[in-house]
Amino acid sequence: MVHNAFDDVCVVRDCPSRIESAIVTESGTRGEFLHVGCIDGSLRIYSLPDSSQDEEDLGAERSRSYVLRRTIVGFAKKAVSQMDLVKSRGGMLITLAEAVAVHSLPGFEPVAFLAKTKGANLFCWDERRGLLCVARHKKLLIYRHDGSRDFTEVKEISIPDVVKSMVWCGDCVCLGVKREYVFVNAATGASTDIFPCGRSAPPLVVSLPRGELLLGKDNIGVFVDQSGKVTPQTALSWSESPSAVMVHPPYILARLSRFIEVRTLREPYSVVQMIAHKDKQLLQSSSFGLLAASENSVYKLVPVAIGVQVVQLAASGNFEDALALCKLMPPEDASLRASKEDAIHKRYGQFLFSRGQYVEALQHFALSSMSLPSIIALFPSVKLPEFCVFDEFKDMENSGELEVDENNSNSVSTSISLAALATFLMNKRGDVIAKAEAKDTDEALAALSETGHKHNVSTRLEPDDPRKSAAVLDTALIQALLLTNQSPVAIQLLRGSNYCDVDACREMMLAGGFYKELLELYQFKKMHKEALQLLARLVENPESFPVPPPKDAYGPEALVDYLQPLGGQDQTLIMELSTLILKLSPDQAMKLFTSTNPPLPPKYVLLKLKAHAPDLQIVYLEEMVKHNPDSLSAEFQNELILLYLSNVLEGKPDDSKSKLLTALETFTAYNARDIFPRFPGEGFYEEKAVLLGRMEYHKLTLSIYVHKLHNQEKALAYCDRVFDRVVETASQPILNAPVDHKAAELYSKLLEMYLRPKKSLKELKLALASFGGLKYDISRADGADGAGLVHRHKHKGHVRHKVTQIEDALSFTNGNESATESNKSDTEESVDVRTEDGIMLEEAIHLLSSRWDRFHGTEVLSMLPSDAKLKDLLSFLEPLLRRSTERSRNAAVIGRVEYSDHIEVRHELLQCRARRFRLTNETLCSICRKKIGPSVFAVYPGGAFAHFVCYSQHRASGA
C-alpha cells in the first residue's frame, strides 16, 4: 500500500433485512440521509445523529454511524435492487423493484409508476437531458421527464440479449450484454457493436469524468470515446477480474474477490490502496466518498483529506501523484495548494537531480519558488556573479536548502548536467532578457540626461531588479555553453544583447582557454582597452597563458581586425597599438592605417611612421591616393612628392623618378612654390618644367622643354593646354571668330624661342640662377624650424616676394633688349640675330603649319629671318589667306543680307503708313456706340473707330 486514500467506516450495523441497495442524499437544510433498500421491499432511512459539533469537523462527523429515522414497510412488493436520485428536478428518488417507480423527497409520495417496466433488471438516468433508460428482457424503454411529475415513453428498442451493465454516453446508451458491448442510439434505435466481452467476468460499463467510457474485459479496462472507438491511451490492468467498478476522482475503485483495489485515474494507473472487505458490494459514488454494503451492514469509503494524502505521497517519493492531488484541492485552499506544490517541486527536483535526470529536475525547479541563482548554484563548475554568491544566497547554502550533488564530479556527468542547464537557461532567457531590457528602457526614458553603460549590472541595483536575474542567467548560460563545447552558440549570444558579468566569465574563460569568446565579451561591453591588452599578450607571449592558444591562432591580423571597426570611436587607442603592429607586421600595419573607417588622421599616421617605419611613409601615402585621390591635402601631397625626390637624390633603386613626375603632373593641391626650391640646381628639368608651369611661368617652362629637354612635342602640348584652359574660362567661341590674341600669345613666345634661341637660353639661365637663391632662402627657413615638411606658411610671403623679383628682372631684361633693338637702325644686330647658327627654323615652320590659326600673320612675317623661303611657308600662309578670304566673303554676304532685310522692313513701314480708313457721319464709336461726328477719334489696327476720349479711358482701365 502506497498511502491511505480512503478510510473504511461502518455506518450501519445489523440491519434486520438483507441490504440490496443504498443511496445517500444531501440537503442543505435537512442534512445527509442514507436510504437503504432491502430484500423484503422495505425502505429504511438513516441520518447522522444530532450533534452540536461545528461543521469544521465535517469529515469526522461523516465517519460516525447513522441512526435509523424511518422504516417504510411495503415500499415495494419485491426487493429494491437499484436506486438513483433525480437532483435537478425537485428532488425525486427512482427505484427498481417489481417495476421502476418514482417518489418525491422527502415525503416519498408516489410520482410515477412505469407499469411497462415490470420485470426490468436495470435502469440508468441521464440527469442533463432528463432521460430514463430501462432494460427489460431484450428491450430498452426510453422515458422522458418533462419537468412536471410525468415520465413519458419516447422509444422502445429491441436489443440482442439481456443487459448486464449500461450507462448513458451522449445521445447513445452503451450496453454490456452477455457476449459483447453495444452502442444504441436512443433517438434512432441504431446499434453498433464495439468489441466482445471477457470470458471470466461480467461486462462492466463505467462512465469517466472526461466523457469517456471504461469497458471491462476480464481484468483489463479498455477506454473508448463517445463514438465507441478505442482511444490510444494505455488500458487499465486490474490485479484480477473485478465484479464492480466505480469512479471517485482522482481514483478508480474495483471490487475484487478479497479487496477493493484503489488505483489512480491517470497513467500508469498505479495501485494506491487495497481495502479488505467481506462480501462488500460497491453501491454509490458521491461527494462524500463511496458506499459499500454487505448483507446487513453499510460502509462508507471516506476520502482522506487531500492535504494529508499529499504529505503521505511526497514522503514516500510519489511526487507525480502528490502534484496531481494538489490540483484537486478546493479554491479556498489556494495558498495552501501553492505552498505544497512549491515544496513538492523542490523535493522532486532534488530527487531527480540526484539520479542524474537533469532536464526533468530543472523543469521542476523552474515551477517552484526556487530562484535562478539557487538553481545554478547546484552546478559547482559554474561561477556566479559576486553579488549573488556572497550577498543573497549564503544563508541558503548554510541552511542546507541547496544540496549540491557531490557525486556529480566526473566529466561525463558534468557535461550532461551542464548541457541540460544550457537548454534550460536558453528556454528561459527570452522572458528574463525582455524584462531586463524593459527596465533599461524605462530608466532611459525617465532620465534622458543620464549616461552610462547599458548592461553594467552592479551591486547598486535593487535586489528585485530584473537585470540581476538577466546577469545571473547570461553568465551561467555562457559558461554552460562553453563547457559543453557549444562555442558557436556562445559567440552568437555574446555578439548580441547580453548581460554577462565580466568578472565571473573572465576567470572561467581564461582558465579554460576561451580567448575568442572573452574578446567578444570585451567588445560588446566596449572594454576595448582590456580586449586589446589580451590580444597583444596573445600575439607577443602566448606561452604565458594557462592554456596556450593554438600555434598561429593569434597574429597581428587579429589586432588589425579588432581595431578597424574602432576608427570612429577611439583613434588614440589605435595609434597606441599600431606601434606593436608595425614591429610585428608592417603589412598589417598598413592595412590598419589605410582601411580603417572612418580613416585615421594622416598627420598622426605619418608621425607614427616617421618614428618607427620611415620607409613606409611613401607606401601609406600611395595607398591613400589609390583609394581616394582627393583624400590628400596639399600638405600631404607635398610630403609624398618630397619623399619621392628624397629617394631619387639618395639613389634608391626604385621607380621613384617616374612616380615623382607622375605625382607632379597629376596632383592638384600641392604647392609648387614650396617644392621647387628643394630641387638641385642642375637636372630634374622635366620636373622643374611641370612646377614652373604650375606656377604659370609659361615662358620658362617652354624654354626648358626647348633648350634643356629638346622635346618640341611637349612644348607644343604645353601651349595647347594653356590655350584650351584660357579659352574654356572665357565665353564659348564663335565659329570662325578671330583667335583671342592673349590666349594665343604663348605660341608666339614659343616661335620666338625657335627663331632667337640664344636669347631665350640666356633668360632661362638667369631665371634658374635666381631660383637658386630662392632655394637657399627656403632651405635656411626649413633648417630653422626643423619641421621636416617643405611648405612653411610663415615663409610663404617671402617665397612669393622672391618669385616676383625674378619676374620683374625678366621683364626688365626683355624691355631693355626691345628698346635697344628699336633704337638700332635695322643693321648688324638684327641681321646677326637672324643669321646666327642655331636658329630652329624647321621647328618654327612646323609650329606655324600645325597651329597657323593661333598666329597673327603680320607679326610672324616680321619675326622670320630674311632667308626664309616662301615655299616652306606655304603650309602656314595658304590656310591663313584662305581664312582671311573666307572672312571677307562672309562679311560681304552678311552685309548684303542685312541690307536686303533693311529694305524689306522699310517697305513694310511705308505700307503701314499708307493705310486708308473711311469715316462718315453715321460711323459709331466701337466703345460707347455713339456717332463719332466731328470729334477727335482713334483707329484700331483692325479698322474700328472710337472717340479718342473713349479710347484713352478704355486703355487706362486696362480693358
NUMI-947423 format. One record per residue (C-alpha): residue in one letter; x, y, z. Coordinates in steps of 0.02 Angstrom, whole numbers, padded with zeros to 5 digits, always signed. Each point is the difference from the previous one (the first is absolute). Layout:
NUMI-947423
AXYZ;...
end
This chain:
NUMI-947423
M+00000+00000+00000;V+00069+00169-00051;H-00111+00109+00108;N-00177+00009+00068;A-00117+00081-00125;F-00160-00059+00089;D-00050-00043+00177;D-00117-00148+00014;V-00139+00045+00125;C-00153-00105+00046;V-00150+00116+00014;V-00143-00127+00015;R+00009-00163+00095;D-00118-00146+00025;C-00134+00048-00123;P-00145-00122+00033;S-00027-00032-00185;R+00126-00038-00136;I+00063+00156-00085;E-00022+00007-00190;S+00035+00183-00038;A+00044+00162+00085;I+00016+00183-00045;V+00044+00160+00093;T-00093+00162-00029;E+00052+00170+00063;S-00099+00155+00040;G+00066+00165+00060;T-00141+00015+00129;R-00036-00181+00045;G+00177-00068-00001;E+00057-00168-00067;F-00115-00151-00016;L+00040-00181-00039;H-00136-00098-00091;V+00017-00188+00012;G-00103-00116-00111;C-00027-00174+00069;I-00043-00169-00072;D-00172+00002+00082;G-00051+00159-00096;S+00020+00114+00150;L+00092+00165-00004;R+00099+00057+00151;I+00054+00182+00021;Y+00152+00041+00108;S+00083+00163+00046;L+00142+00061+00106;P-00034+00017+00185;D-00037+00172+00069;S+00159+00090+00051;S+00054+00174+00054;Q+00167-00023-00083;D+00052+00138-00120;E+00000-00035-00184;E+00186+00029-00009;D+00022-00182+00053;L-00115-00060-00136;G+00115-00140-00053;A-00002-00077+00173;E-00188+00022+00010;R-00027-00096-00161;S+00103-00141+00071;R-00124-00029+00142;S-00136-00134-00003;Y-00173+00041-00066;V-00159-00007+00104;L-00161-00077-00070;R-00131+00135-00021;R-00138-00086-00096;T-00050-00168-00072;I-00124-00012-00143;V-00065-00178+00001;G-00079-00054-00164;F+00086+00137-00097;A+00009-00128-00140;K-00068-00173-00031;K+00171-00070-00043;A+00179+00034+00047;V+00057+00179-00034;S+00148-00047-00111;Q+00051+00172-00066;M-00022+00182+00048;D+00051+00167-00078;L-00030+00182+00040;V-00078+00133-00110;K+00095+00153+00063;S-00052+00145-00111;R-00185-00035-00019;G-00072+00033+00171;G+00087-00145+00087;M-00070-00171-00041;L+00051-00179+00033;I-00003-00128-00141;T-00011-00180+00060;L-00004-00168-00085;A-00097-00145+00080;E-00140-00088-00092;A+00003+00151-00117;V+00076+00173-00009;A-00083+00123+00118;V+00031+00183+00039;H-00031+00082+00169;S+00020+00179+00059;L+00117+00047+00140;P-00006+00013+00146;G-00180-00059+00017;F+00014-00149-00119;E-00166+00041-00085;P-00021-00103-00160;V+00039+00099-00157;A-00002-00133-00135;F-00014-00187-00015;L+00060-00063-00168;A-00105-00156-00018;K+00077-00046-00166;T+00166-00026+00087;K-00059-00149+00104;G+00135-00133-00006;A+00139+00128-00034;N+00170-00041+00068;L+00095+00165-00023;F-00023+00184-00034;C+00110+00154-00026;W-00043+00183+00021;D+00065+00147-00105;E-00012+00151+00114;R+00049+00127-00133;R-00135-00045-00126;G-00129-00076+00116;L+00001-00170-00087;L-00029-00167+00084;C+00054-00161-00085;V-00072-00163+00069;A+00062-00173-00051;R-00139-00131-00001;H+00038-00171-00071;K+00066+00037-00178;K-00074+00172-00013;L+00048+00177+00046;L-00137+00121+00056;I+00043+00184-00015;Y-00099+00126+00107;R+00009+00188+00008;H-00035+00104+00154;D-00077+00163-00060;G+00031+00099+00159;S-00168-00035+00078;R-00042-00161+00088;D-00023-00107-00156;F+00119-00119-00088;T-00048-00024-00183;E+00056-00149-00103;V+00089+00058-00157;K+00080-00157-00071;E+00004-00188+00012;I+00152-00085-00073;S+00036-00184-00025;I+00172-00063+00052;P+00093-00163-00031;D+00007-00064+00180;V-00035+00038+00182;V+00094+00152+00064;K+00128-00028+00138;S+00069+00177+00011;M-00044+00165-00083;V+00035+00187+00006;W-00047+00154-00098;C+00132+00067-00120;G-00056+00156-00092;D-00149-00042-00112;C+00033-00185+00017;V-00011-00134+00133;C+00149-00115+00019;L-00058-00176+00043;G+00098-00145+00069;V-00098-00156-00050;K+00048-00180+00022;R+00130-00010-00137;E+00041+00174-00060;Y-00010+00187+00022;V-00125+00095-00107;F-00033+00185-00033;V-00186+00036-00025;N-00059+00169-00064;A-00147+00053+00111;A-00080+00105-00137;T+00013-00117-00150;G+00022-00169+00083;A+00152-00039-00108;S+00128-00110+00085;T+00187-00019-00023;D+00106-00144+00063;I+00160+00052+00090;F+00095-00156+00049;P-00036-00164+00091;C-00008-00012+00189;G+00121-00101+00104;R-00021-00184+00039;S+00027-00006+00188;A-00086+00159+00060;P-00168+00084-00031;P-00004+00151-00116;L+00033+00164+00089;V-00038+00174-00071;V+00065+00149+00101;S-00018+00184-00044;L+00158+00104+00025;P+00011+00186+00045;R+00072+00050-00170;G-00149-00073-00093;E+00086-00161-00046;L-00053-00176+00047;L+00095-00140+00082;L-00054-00171-00063;G+00055-00155+00095;K+00074-00149-00088;D+00049-00126+00134;N+00134+00091+00103;I+00029+00135-00132;G-00089+00166-00010;V-00008+00068-00178;F-00029+00186-00031;V-00121+00050-00140;D-00064+00170-00055;Q-00182+00053-00020;S-00007-00071-00176;G+00053-00172+00060;K+00178+00007-00068;V+00144-00062+00107;T+00112+00145+00054;P+00190-00011-00019;Q+00033+00015+00187;T+00066-00151+00094;A-00128-00123+00066;L-00025-00020+00187;S+00052-00167+00071;W-00077-00062+00164;S+00078-00128+00115;E-00145-00117-00046;S-00166+00010-00087;P-00113+00120+00096;S-00184-00027+00034;A-00038+00186+00015;V+00092+00163-00038;M-00034+00176+00061;V+00086+00167-00027;H+00039+00129+00133;P+00124+00123-00075;P+00146-00007+00002;Y-00020-00185+00036;I-00088-00148-00074;L-00054-00146+00111;A-00034-00181-00046;R-00080-00135+00105;L+00110-00154-00008;S-00022-00166+00087;R+00080+00052+00164;F+00042+00184-00017;I-00063+00162-00068;E+00146+00058-00108;V+00031+00187-00013;R+00100+00066-00146;T+00040+00173-00068;L-00106+00056-00146;R+00149+00051-00106;E+00139-00097-00080;P+00081-00111+00053;Y-00152-00034+00112;S+00107-00052+00146;V-00074-00088+00152;V-00031+00119+00144;Q-00090-00105+00130;M-00073-00173+00027;I-00154+00002+00115;A-00046-00167+00075;H-00185-00046-00006;K-00116-00141+00045;D-00133-00014-00133;K-00007+00189-00024;Q-00093+00061-00153;L+00039+00172-00076;L-00162+00095-00011;Q+00024+00189-00025;S+00132+00135-00026;S-00036+00176+00057;S+00084+00154+00072;F+00020-00080+00172;G+00087-00154-00070;L-00070-00171-00044;L-00130-00116+00073;A+00029-00185+00018;A-00116-00127+00079;S+00003-00176+00064;E-00155-00102+00045;N-00041+00096+00158;S+00122+00146+00007;V+00039+00159-00097;Y+00175+00071-00014;K+00066+00168-00053;L+00166+00016-00092;V+00040+00176+00059;P+00139+00090-00098;V+00147+00048+00106;A+00031+00188-00002;I+00098+00048-00157;G+00129+00094+00102;V+00035-00155+00102;Q+00013-00106-00157;V+00120+00123-00078;V+00113-00010+00152;Q-00005-00190-00002;L+00038-00009-00186;A+00143+00124+00008;A+00076-00091+00148;S-00004-00164-00094;G+00076+00077-00159;N-00159-00002-00105;F+00021+00179-00055;E-00101-00011-00161;D-00152-00066+00094;A+00023+00131+00135;L+00001+00140-00130;A-00153-00073-00085;L-00092-00001+00167;C+00048+00181+00034;K-00102+00052-00151;L-00155-00071+00083;M+00012+00109+00153;P-00147+00120+00016;P+00018+00182-00055;E-00011+00063+00177;D+00164-00092+00035;A+00093+00085-00143;S+00141+00063+00110;L+00021-00169+00082;R-00001-00083-00170;A+00134+00118-00067;S+00108-00032+00153;K-00012-00188-00015;E+00030+00002-00188;D+00153+00108+00025;A+00071-00117+00132;I-00035-00154-00107;H+00080+00076-00155;K+00157+00040+00100;R+00012-00174+00077;Y-00041-00085-00164;G+00130+00104-00089;Q+00131-00045+00131;F-00047-00183-00017;L+00014+00002-00190;F+00161+00101+00007;S+00080-00128+00115;R-00048-00138-00123;G+00079+00092-00147;Q-00167+00048-00081;Y+00055+00179-00021;V-00124+00057-00132;E-00151-00057+00102;A+00077+00067+00160;L+00023+00173-00074;Q-00179+00000-00061;H-00062-00027+00177;F+00120+00129+00070;A-00070+00125-00123;L-00178-00036+00062;S+00050+00031+00180;S+00043+00160+00090;M+00184-00046-00009;S+00093+00151-00067;L+00108-00010-00154;P+00164+00023+00095;S-00052-00138+00119;I-00026-00118-00146;I+00165+00045-00082;A+00090-00020+00166;L-00032-00188-00016;F+00131-00002-00138;P+00170+00025+00084;S+00094+00030-00163;V-00104+00155-00039;K+00061+00160+00082;L-00135+00124+00049;P+00022+00189+00011;E+00068+00064+00165;F-00161+00087+00052;C-00092-00168-00008;V+00122-00112+00091;F+00044+00108+00149;D-00154+00106+00028;E-00158-00089-00044;F+00025-00187+00017;K+00126-00030+00137;D-00135-00033+00129;M-00083-00124-00117;E+00159-00100-00019;N+00031+00000+00188;S-00177-00061+00034;G+00025-00150-00114;E-00139+00048-00120;L+00124-00008-00142;E+00057-00180-00003;V+00136-00009-00131;D+00030-00177-00061;E+00178-00041+00047;N-00003-00153-00115;N-00027+00113-00149;S+00187+00019-00026;N+00046-00114-00143;S+00017+00082-00171;V-00141-00098-00084;S-00127+00041+00135;T+00056+00181+00005;S-00016+00017-00189;I-00175-00075+00001;S-00058+00109+00144;L+00072+00159-00078;A-00079-00040-00167;A-00167-00015+00089;L+00035+00164+00090;A+00042+00087-00165;T-00163-00059-00079;F-00098+00052+00154;L+00077+00174+00004;M-00020+00024-00187;N-00186-00037+00012;K-00018+00116+00148;R+00106+00140-00072;G-00129+00086-00110;D-00114+00054+00142;V+00142+00047+00118;I+00091+00107-00129;A-00162+00083-00054;K-00032+00058+00179;A+00179+00063+00018;E-00006+00097-00163;A-00169+00073+00050;K+00081+00061+00160;D+00142+00079-00100;T-00126+00086-00112;D-00099+00068+00147;E+00156+00071+00080;A+00056+00079-00163;L-00167+00084-00024;A-00004+00058+00181;A+00172+00079-00006;L+00051+00044-00177;S+00141+00109+00061;E+00086-00141+00093;T+00128-00105-00089;G+00082-00164+00038;H+00032-00175-00060;K-00161-00083-00043;H+00044-00172+00065;N+00111+00040+00147;V-00090-00095+00139;S+00070+00044+00170;T-00038-00023+00182;R-00086+00169+00000;L-00150-00078-00086;E-00148-00045+00108;P-00014-00184+00052;D-00156-00023-00107;D+00072+00090-00151;P-00030-00112-00152;R+00173+00042-00066;K+00077-00098+00142;S-00095-00155-00055;A+00054+00035-00179;A+00182+00014+00055;V-00010-00164+00096;L-00084-00089-00146;D+00116+00061-00137;T+00156-00027+00105;A-00049-00180+00037;L-00061-00033-00176;I+00163+00055-00081;Q+00100-00110+00118;A-00114-00150-00026;L+00011+00019-00190;L+00189+00012+00002;L+00022-00147+00119;T-00109-00108-00115;N+00095+00045-00160;Q-00136+00115-00068;S+00117+00142-00039;P-00090+00059-00160;V-00161+00023+00097;A+00092+00092+00138;I+00083+00118-00124;Q-00166+00038-00083;L-00073+00042+00170;L+00149+00109+00047;R-00014+00099-00161;G-00180+00045+00039;S-00078+00089+00147;N+00055-00087+00160;Y+00021+00034+00185;C+00151-00111+00036;D+00101+00042+00154;V+00176+00034-00063;D+00093-00047+00159;A-00084-00169+00019;C+00018-00045-00184;R+00179+00063-00016;E+00066-00115+00135;M-00082-00152-00078;M+00046+00046-00180;L+00183+00031+00040;A+00012-00162+00097;G-00080-00098-00141;G+00089+00082-00146;F-00157+00082-00071;Y+00092+00154-00062;K-00106+00032-00153;E-00158+00002+00105;L+00080+00116+00128;L+00047+00120-00139;E-00180+00000-00061;L-00060+00038+00177;Y+00124+00144+00017;Q-00051+00068-00168;F-00186+00001+00041;K+00032+00082+00168;K+00108+00131-00090;M+00150-00050+00106;H+00115+00025-00149;K+00155+00036+00102;E-00014-00165+00094;A-00037-00093-00161;L+00151+00071-00088;Q+00112-00034+00149;L-00056-00181-00006;L+00029-00007-00188;A+00172+00078+00016;R+00047-00129+00130;L-00066-00140-00109;V+00103+00063-00145;E+00162+00038+00093;N+00003-00129+00138;P-00126-00142-00025;E+00099-00117+00114;S-00045+00106+00152;F-00179-00064+00002;P-00057-00152+00102;V-00070-00075-00160;P+00111+00062-00143;P-00098+00038-00158;P+00033-00104-00158;K+00154+00049-00096;D-00027+00149-00116;A-00179+00018+00064;Y+00030+00181+00043;G+00112+00113-00104;P+00010+00184-00042;E-00149-00021-00115;A-00108-00036+00153;L+00048+00168+00073;V-00037+00085-00166;D-00169-00085-00017;Y-00048+00059+00173;L+00064+00177-00022;Q-00074+00037-00170;P-00181+00022+00058;L+00061+00118+00137;G+00054+00135-00123;G-00138+00118+00053;Q+00003-00045+00184;D+00176-00001+00070;Q+00134+00056-00122;T+00123+00032+00141;L-00008-00183+00050;I+00029-00052-00180;M+00154+00108-00015;E+00069-00071+00163;L-00019-00180-00059;S+00066+00038-00174;T+00178+00004+00067;L-00009-00183+00046;I-00079-00044-00168;L+00135+00096-00093;K+00129-00099+00094;L-00081-00169-00036;S-00071+00023-00173;P+00019+00160-00102;D-00123-00067-00129;Q-00136-00018+00130;A+00041+00172+00067;M-00026+00073-00172;K-00165-00092-00012;L-00052+00079+00164;F+00053+00175-00053;T-00083-00005-00170;S-00161-00099+00025;T-00065+00067+00166;N-00170+00082-00018;P-00008+00145+00031;P+00181+00025-00055;L+00133+00041+00128;P+00070+00177-00008;P+00148-00008-00122;K+00097+00122+00105;Y+00009-00119+00148;V+00033-00150-00110;L+00147+00085-00084;L+00072+00051+00168;K-00014-00181+00057;L+00083-00062-00160;K+00141+00127+00009;A+00040-00058+00175;H-00013-00188-00026;A-00002-00042-00187;P+00061+00144-00111;D+00004-00108-00156;L-00188-00026+00012;Q-00043+00183-00017;I-00005-00011-00189;V-00099-00163+00005;Y-00129+00078+00116;L-00021+00157-00103;E-00010-00099-00162;E-00138-00109+00075;M-00094+00156+00050;V+00013+00065-00178;K-00051-00169-00071;H-00157-00014+00104;N-00050+00182-00011;P+00105+00117-00107;D-00085+00153+00075;S+00031-00054+00179;L+00174+00076+00012;S+00011+00183+00041;A+00134+00116-00070;E+00108-00035+00151;F+00005-00188-00029;Q+00015+00015-00188;N+00154+00107+00031;E+00062-00131+00122;L-00017-00143-00124;I+00085+00099-00140;L+00146+00043+00113;L+00014-00181+00056;Y+00013-00051-00183;L+00131+00135-00027;S+00097-00059+00152;N+00005-00178-00066;V+00061+00060-00169;L+00135+00108+00077;E+00055-00144+00111;G+00013-00111-00152;K-00118-00135+00061;P-00028-00133-00134;D-00186+00022-00025;D-00119+00093-00115;S-00008+00156+00106;K+00055+00109-00148;S-00150-00047-00105;K-00114+00009+00152;L+00065+00174+00037;L-00040+00063-00174;T-00171-00085+00001;A-00042+00078+00169;L+00052+00173-00061;E-00108-00018-00154;T-00155-00077+00081;F-00010+00075+00174;T-00101+00158+00009;A+00018+00065+00177;Y+00188+00008+00032;N+00091+00166+00013;A+00126+00014-00142;R+00083+00156+00074;D+00045-00100+00156;I+00061-00151-00094;F+00104+00080-00139;P+00141+00063+00114;R+00030-00178+00063;F+00062-00058-00170;P+00187+00011-00036;G+00064+00134-00116;E+00044-00120-00142;G-00109-00136-00073;F-00182-00042+00033;Y-00048+00113-00145;E-00158-00091-00044;E-00059+00009+00181;K+00050+00183+00009;A-00097+00035-00160;V-00157-00074+00081;L+00026+00104+00156;L+00031+00161-00098;G-00155-00035-00102;R-00099-00024+00161;M+00063+00171+00056;E-00050+00069-00174;Y+00178+00044-00052;H-00045-00052-00176;K+00150+00073-00089;L+00123-00086+00118;T-00095-00162-00018;L+00012+00009-00190;S+00185+00043+00010;I+00035-00158+00100;Y-00097-00108-00122;V+00090+00080-00149;H+00178+00027+00062;K+00022-00127+00140;L-00111-00145-00047;H+00000+00032-00188;N-00177-00065-00005;Q-00098+00105-00122;E-00156-00109+00015;K-00014+00035+00187;A+00028+00185-00029;L-00141+00004-00127;A-00112-00107+00111;Y+00031+00121+00144;C-00053+00147-00110;D-00157-00094-00049;R-00046-00035+00182;V+00021+00181+00050;F-00096+00059-00153;D-00145-00119+00033;R-00008+00051+00183;V-00007+00185-00045;V-00133-00028-00132;E-00105-00107+00119;T+00000+00135+00132;A-00055+00128-00129;S-00168+00000-00090;Q-00040-00140-00122;P+00091+00032-00166;I-00099+00050-00153;L+00025-00094-00162;N+00135+00081-00106;A+00024+00136+00131;P+00174+00076+00012;V+00117-00083+00122;D+00023+00083+00170;H+00172+00077-00015;K+00029-00011+00187;A-00036-00186-00003;A+00111-00025-00152;E+00142+00106+00066;L+00092-00154+00067;Y+00019-00070-00177;S+00088+00160-00051;K+00120-00020+00147;L+00038-00178-00054;L+00030+00061-00179;E+00117+00133+00066;M+00100-00133+00093;Y+00021-00096-00161;L+00054+00154-00096;R+00106+00081+00139;P+00066-00150+00099;K+00150+00086+00080;K-00106+00137+00071;S-00126-00120+00080;L+00140-00112+00064;K+00082+00150+00084;E-00164+00046+00083;L-00021-00179+00061;K+00173-00003+00080;L-00034+00164+00087;A-00168-00062+00066;L+00072-00165+00063;A+00138+00092+00087;S-00127+00111+00084;F-00098-00153+00056;G+00161-00067+00073;G+00005+00147+00119;L-00180-00035+00043;K+00048-00178+00041;Y+00134+00060+00120;D-00124+00107+00094;I-00129-00139+00012;S+00127-00128+00057;R+00057+00115+00138;A-00179+00026+00052;D-00026-00189+00003;G+00153-00022+00108;A-00059+00133+00120;D-00161-00083+00055;G+00053-00181-00034;A-00178-00059-00036;G+00049-00106-00148;L-00140+00055-00117;V+00038+00106-00153;H-00134+00133+00007;R+00010+00119+00146;H-00140+00123+00011;K+00101+00131+00093;H+00125+00010-00146;K-00132-00003-00135;G+00000+00189-00022;H+00189+00002-00014;V-00001-00135-00135;R-00133+00091-00099;H+00099+00162+00015;K+00157-00082-00070;V-00095-00073-00147;T-00073+00170-00036;Q+00176+00072-00004;I+00049-00132-00129;E-00148+00044-00110;D+00042+00186+00010;A+00182-00034-00045;L-00052-00099-00152;S-00121+00134-00054;F+00132+00135+00023;T+00125-00098-00104;N-00125-00030-00138;G-00049+00183+00000;N+00178+00064-00012;E+00040-00119-00142;S-00155+00052-00093;A+00041+00184+00024;T+00178-00028-00060;E-00059-00091-00154;S-00125+00136-00039;N+00134+00135+00013;K+00114-00090-00121;S-00021+00036-00184;D-00039-00173-00060;T+00185-00036-00024;E+00124-00124+00072;E-00092-00057+00156;S-00158-00043-00094;V+00092-00084-00138;D+00111-00093+00121;V-00147-00071+00098;R-00087-00059-00155;T+00154-00077-00075;E+00079-00079+00153;D+00025-00186+00001;G-00121-00099+00108;I-00160+00079-00060;M-00131-00137+00010;L-00083+00043-00163;E-00068-00173-00036;E-00085-00007+00171;A-00067+00175-00026;I-00074-00045-00170;H-00078-00158+00075;L-00077+00104+00139;L-00071+00125-00125;S-00070-00138-00111;S-00085-00096+00140;R-00067+00151+00095;W-00020+00130-00139;D-00167+00058+00073;R+00084+00052+00163;F+00115+00132-00080;H-00015+00176-00070;G+00072-00007-00175;T+00083+00172+00002;E+00088-00034+00165;V+00064-00167-00060;L+00070+00070-00163;S+00092+00134+00098;M+00080-00132+00110;L+00058-00119-00139;P+00180+00013-00062;S+00028+00081-00169;D+00063-00159-00078;A-00156-00097+00038;K-00070-00077-00159;L-00178+00032-00052;K-00031-00181-00048;D+00038-00052+00178;L-00133+00119+00061;L-00138-00058-00117;S-00074-00116+00131;F-00018+00150+00114;L-00049+00136-00125;E-00127-00099-00103;P-00125-00038+00140;L+00032+00173+00073;L-00044+00086-00165;R-00145-00119-00027;R-00072+00045+00168;S+00024+00185-00036;T-00088-00019-00169;E-00143-00097+00079;R-00022+00132+00132;S-00005+00138-00132;R-00124-00096-00106;N-00108-00043+00150;A+00002+00182+00054;A-00057+00056-00174;V-00140-00129-00004;I-00057+00049+00173;G+00002+00184-00049;R-00109-00034-00154;V-00122-00104+00102;E-00014+00134+00131;Y-00029+00134-00133;S-00137-00107-00079;D-00084-00019+00169;H+00011+00187+00026;I-00087+00035-00166;E-00138-00125+00037;V-00037+00073+00171;R-00003+00176-00070;H-00123-00056-00132;E-00115-00072+00131;L+00010+00162+00099;L-00053+00102-00151;Q-00147-00116-00029;C-00057+00021+00178;R+00010+00187-00013;A-00100-00002-00165;R-00158-00082+00074;R-00173+00083-00034;F-00159+00001+00103;R-00177+00058-00048;L-00092+00104+00131;T-00178+00065-00026;N-00128+00095+00105;E-00080-00167+00043;T+00160-00084+00064;L-00021-00056+00181;C+00127-00009+00141;S+00044-00182+00032;I+00004+00034+00188;C-00147+00116+00044;R-00101-00043-00158;K-00033+00185-00037;K+00035+00093-00162;I+00177+00063-00024;G-00053+00164-00081;P+00132+00136-00001;S+00086-00065+00156;V+00179-00054+00009;F+00009-00185-00031;A+00120-00147+00004;V+00012-00145-00121;Y+00040-00178+00057;P+00112-00111-00109;G-00152-00099-00051;G-00087+00155-00068;A-00117+00034+00146;F-00030+00183+00052;A-00018+00073+00174;H-00012+00170+00079;F+00173+00047+00056;V-00068+00034+00174;C-00082-00172+00003;Y+00158-00079-00066;S+00107+00086+00134;Q-00117-00051+00141;H-00013-00176-00065;R+00188-00016-00013;A+00027+00075+00174;S-00120-00126+00076;G+00103-00142-00075;A-00150-00080-00085;
end
